[in-house]
Amino acid sequence: MRRYRESVLAGLVEDGYIIIDANDVDDDESGAVIESVKAASEELYAAECQAIANSDELSDAELKKLQDTRAKTKIERHQQRKAELSRRYEIDVTPDLVEKDDDGWYPQLRMHYYLTLGREFLNNRDAKRAKAQLEAGQNSIWKPDFNKGQLLPSVLLLEELNLLQLLTPGERLRSSDEAMQEFIALALKHRHVIKNYLHVSISEKLTPVAIAQKLLDKIDLKLSYVGRLGSRDNRECVYQFVAPNDQRDSIFGQWFNRDELFQNELVSVSNNISTITPVIDTQSQDILQTLTSVESLVTQGWKGLKLKIRQGLDSAGRFYSELVYKVGFSLGVADGEPYWNGYLGQWQVWVNFGSECRSVVCDWLVAVVN
């Protein structure tokens, strides 16, 4: 179409719109139009959130039927969204909850839960997620999806950084505090790993508090500014943690009850099955170098073990050597039992390093069991 612009403008006029040349509008009027559009957008979004919160409740069967339906009315979309939010957070759905979920609250809340109250259930959660991916992929998993779905590496990293030390209510924090200096030193030392695991960029130009704020944002928390305190010649910005009033405690309580019930059901089922439970030493141990075709009791307990690469390896390859150089703590988690690589003539095991899953020669590894 040679006169596309003119055709579009003519169509708008036919629909009843008033066309104003941008050159004829002053800055004040243009700003007023922008503000008017923003206000209308916010009003429409608020009405959408309210409509979702006011939708009818759905049973599990009704939700499943609606999820399988392609063509849905606006009311049905609202009902489905409310039902999904209700099952995700397990609290009453409000317009505020809808807005928070749109802003990405769920991943932040989930990370906080598994870092604190739900820590004991994290291994089962990751295993369940991997099993579901395996079934959906007909016994095959696309590694980027697998790595993205595993939370244990990120939680282990936040534990190593001791992020929770910043969340003591009422404790005032300064950049010059010894604990803050240790925190920033550890964060800078492992900034490349933090980037890979948590997608957070750490720079030496940032203050300790700025780094802490970026990491706390992963669990939707922050340090509140108190003021500049100290002597006249040595004033410092002071911060402290103030617990949010956002119902996360109620959500965590519901999640904990759900996970505890699920774990008890697993224990009940396993108690009815005759199995040999592997006994693993609680001390750090070298991984067995010689394995027979009949796995020993120790090798049956590999899945979930925290693993690290041996120091001083010349044959490990560039990827593994860089991991040893950059990280001084546990690098990954065993994703299964050792298997025999007939082509290479050696035992290997899949290890989840957070950013990706790699097959590693058993001779290169040391197991660290808590």
Order of alpha helices (4+ residues) and beta strands (2+ residues): alpha-alpha-alpha-alpha-alpha-alpha-alpha-alpha-alpha-beta-alpha-alpha-alpha-beta-beta-alpha-beta-beta-alpha-beta-beta-beta-beta-beta
